[in-house]
Amino acid sequence: IKYRRNELFLDVLEYVNLLMSPQGQVLSAHVAGKVVMKSYLSGMPECKFGINDKINMDSKGKNTEDTRSKSAIAIDDCQFHQCVKLSKFETEHAISFIPPDGEHELMRYRTTKDISLPFRVIPLVREVGRSKLDVKVVVKSNFKPSLLAQKIEIRIPTPLNTSGVQLICMKGKAKYKASENAIVWKIKRMGGMKESQISAEIELLTTDTKKKWTRPPISMNFEVPFAPSGFKVRYLKVFEPKLNYSDHDVIKWVRYIGRSGLYETRC
């Protein structure tokens, strides 16, 4: 196959999962990531890319402790597409492959250490007698101010005996959905190092059950333009000895997308 423009797209797609205590302690967190590649390259080129995983950076030997610990990430486990030459990964720690045409998942990985959590949810729930709940939720974005998160949605569970809800939110739109027993708060976009809050006054029907409401966690959805694990593609090279085009002629795109997996805060 011959292309007029030789192009290579690499998408690093990560799902960040979190369970946090009401006080802001991380109870569990992990990132499930994958690298998806779209290849429109003439001939049968060999491609090679390097990532900032710890083993890779350590094997270079020339990094001092402090620079390495900041930029290198610890990958717990990874799997590769069959086009990846595993021998090269073991010796050079480079991911080397002859890409099949079109779109393919190149690798999957998981990390549990040093995850930068894009958002922090701070809940405050106060019971006012037996007929009312006051809920205040603050959401803080924790990434560079130049970046924008989008598709933000926060779900705040409400008790089964809720009779009415009054809402005030600083940003976005919020709605009480009785059928889902939840307040759904949506924000289109939010920059880094910002915060926003919602206040809800929840009126309750008095019930004769003595059973206390077990509060389900507040969950959150979002998309951010970076990899929460810190995963970075350090270089991406293309070698095609038979056809006369070089690495410089290839147009390369690398994109990082972080999304929420199960991202929950207990309240």
N, C-alpha and C positions, 0 to 999 in steps of 0.2 A: 504494500500500500504506500502511495506517495501523497503527502499533504503539501499544500502551497505554504501554509504556515504551520510550523511544528510547535505544538502547544502541549503543556503539561500542567494539570491542575491537581493540587493536593489539598484535601480538606481534613483538618484535624478536628474531629467531632467528639466532644466529651460530655458525659452525663455525670453531674456531681450529686452525690447522695449524702444526706445529713440527718442526724437526730440530735437535737440540742436540748439541754435542760432549760427550765424557765429562767434560771440564773445565768444562762449563757455559756454553760460548760458543754463542750463537744462530747457527746456520749458515743457516737460512732460516725465516721465519715469515710467515704471512698469515692474514687473517680473511676468510671468505666469509659475507656476511650477507644476510638478507632480512627485509622487513617484510611480515607477513601481517595482513590486516584482516578482521574479521567485522563486518558492518554490519547493524543492525536499526533503520533510521531511516525515519520516515514521510515521504512525499513524495519530492522529488528534491533533497535538500539538497546544498550545496556544502561540502566539508570541506577543511580546510587544516591542514597541520602543518609545523613548522619543525624543522630538525635542527642540531646543532652542528658542521656541516662548516666547514672553514677558509675557503672562498670566501664562505660565508654570513656568518661572523663578521667577515671582513675588510671586506666591503662596507658593514657598519654604520659602520666607520671610527672608532667611539668607544672601541673597546677598546684598552687599552694592551698593549704587547708581552707582558708577563708573564701577564696573566689569559688572554689569547687562547691562548697556547701551551699552557697547562695544560688548558683545557676544550675547545678545538676539535680536531677530528680531520681528517686528510687522507684523503679518499676517492679511491682511484685510478680506479675507474670504476663507473658505475651504470647500470642499465636500469630503465625504468618500465613499469607496466601501461598499456594504451591509454587508460584513463580519466583518466590524469594529464595536466593541461594543461601542456605543456612550455614554452610561452611565459612562463608565470608563474614557472616554475623559473629560466628564463634572466634574467628581469628582477628578480623579488623574491627569488629563491632560496627560495621557499616551495613546498611540494609541495601543489598544489591539484587536487582531483578531485571528481567526482560519483560516489560509490561505488555499484557494482552491489550488489544485495541478496545477502546471504550471505557466503561466505568467498572472498577473493581475495588473490593475491600482488601487493602494491602496488609494491615495488621490490626490486632486488637490488643489492648493492654489494660492493666488495673493498677492503681496506686492508692496507698492509704496514708502516706506521710506528707507533711508540709503542704497540705492543700490550701489554696487561698480561697476562702469561702466568700463568694461575691456579695452575699447579703446576710445581715443579721436581723432577726425578728425579735423585738422585745415586747412581750405581752404583760399586761397588768389587768387582772380580773378582780373585781371587788363585789362581794355580795352585799346588797343593801336590803336587809330584812329577808323575807322569804319570797317577795314578789318582784324583786328587781336585781339585775346584774349590771354593773358598770364595767365596760371593757374598753381598754385603750391599747392599741397596738402601734408600736413605732417600728418602721422599717428603715434600716441604714444600709447604704451601698458602700462596699469596701473595695474600691478599685480606683485606678487612675481617673482623675477628673475629666481627662480628654476623651474617655470612652463612654459609650452609651449602651445601657441595657435596654432591652425591649420585651414586649409581650409579658409584662409582669402581672401576675395574678396571685392574690393572697386569699386563702379560704379560712375563715374563722368559724369554727363550729358553734352552733347555738343549741341550748337544751331543747328537749322534745316538747316541753310545756311552754314554749315561747308564744306569747300572744301578740306582741308587737315590738317593733325595733325602730329606734330613731338613730339616724346616722349622720355624722359630720366627718368629711375627709378633706384634707388640705389639697390633695392632688388626685387626679383620676376620677373614677366613678365607682360607687359602691351600691350594692343592692342586697336586700335580704331575700334569700330564696327559701321559702318555707318548705317546699317539697324536698330540698336537699339538706334541711336543717343547718344552713350555713349562711354567713355573710360573705359575699364574693366582692372583692375589691380589685379593680383593674386599673393599672397605670400603663399608658402606652410606652412612655420612655422615661428613663431616669439616668442622669449622669452619675459619675463616680463621686464618692465622698459627699453624698447628699443624704438627707433624711426626710421622711414624710410620716404623717400619722393619721390614724382614724380613731374616732371615739364612737362608741355604740352604747345606747341605753336600751337594755333588753328587759321588756316587761314579761313577767311569768304568771301563768295561771297557777293558783294554789292547788296542789294535788295532795291527796292524803297519804301518798307513799312516803315512807321515811327514807327511802333510798336516795343517797346523795348522787348528784350528777357526776359521772366520771368524765372528766374533760378530755375529749380527743385532741390530738395535737393540731396546731395551726400549720397548714401546708402552703407551699409556695411554688409557683412556676415562673420561669424567666428564661431569657436568652442573652448571653453576653459575648462580645467579640474577642474573647481570649480563652486560653486553656487553663482552667482552675488548677490543674496538676502542675503547671509550670512547664509542660512538654513543649519543646521547641525543635523545629527542623533547622539544624545548623547549616547544612548545605544540601544542594540538590544538583547532581551532575548527570549529563547525558553523553554517552559515548556511542558513536555510530561510525565504525571504521570504513564500512563499504561505501556509503553514500557521502557525498562531499558537503556535509553540514557539521558544524561544530557545536559544542555546548553553548557558545555565545549566541547562536542563531535561534535557540529554543526560547520561546516565551513561556515563562514559568509563573504560576500563581500559587501562593500558599495562603490558606485561609484558616483561621482558628475560630471555632464556635463552641461555646460552653452552654449547656442547657441543664435545667434542673431535672434530676431523676426524682427520687422521693426525698423531698427537702422539707423536713418537719421540725417544729419547735414545740415542746410541751408547754402547756400553760396551767 
